[in-house]
Amino acid sequence: MTACPGGGNGTDDDGASRSAPADSSSSGKRGSDGTGGSGRDGTGTDDAAVTKTAGEAAATSDRCAAGQLGIEPGAGDPGAGNIHYRLTLTDKGSGSRALQGFPGVSLPAEDGSPTGTPAKREGGAAGSVRLRAGQSAHATLHTLNKSVQDGSCWDRPSLLRVHPPGSKDAVTLRTGSPRVCGDTFTVTSLR
């Protein structure tokens, strides 16, 4: 069993992405730099400042392998000036694993440079989701309709990079969505 505690969002404290330049190949590729956690435990406290028992420390050292998860973004669902995208993570491995917290989501350009900023967390953290082979969990990406606010839209992304909660690796998909408008880009906890 693999545990995925915490809920890194793939950003430093200043909001800058810590992931490697995007792998420009098609879906299912992982980042190569081994980063992606936020260094936070979901309460705003640095991981190093959290006291853990020996068992908890061992559990948190086991990270979900991004390569064992299939990532699938859904089509945009517009309503009342908002657009929501369902982001599905499916267990492609054998056995079971637990996911808990917020995935880190960013929208790199083809050359790996960032498009806007990584998604900010929206709402509270949900409990742990336990997946067996073939089962899925989902989070929701949120942005605004182009005409809702005076804020401009970001350039259309070439890639979608997702760090599963607690994972140091990422899955990068080739896609032109979501197109973020109104400087609103958030992600919910996995459910």
Secondary structure, 3 states (H helix, E strand, C coil): CECCCCCCCCECCCCCECCCCCCCCCCCECCCCCCCCCCECCCCCEHHHCCCCHHHHHHHHCCCCHHHEEEEECCCEEECCEEEEEEEEEECCCCEEEECCCCEEECECCCCCECCCCCEECCCCCCCEEEECCCEEEEEEEEECCCCCCCCECCCCCEEEEECCCCCCCEEEECCCCCCECCCCEECCCC
